[in-house]
């Protein structure tokens, strides 16, 4: 996990500064004390919620 944080850290810290990713901003700033399993579960919930929202929309 630490290797990933060091490798991706600069990119992940720049993303919130754009204002385009408020959920990422919250996660980056507030999620520093969260363990890897909780982080994964939260991220998976976000992805599944997005997929469900997409499926609930009528076809364009």
Secondary structure, DSSP 8 states (H G I E B T S, - for coil): -HHHHHHHHHHHHHHGGGSS-HHHHHHHHH-TT--HHHHHHHHHHHHHHHHHHHHHS---
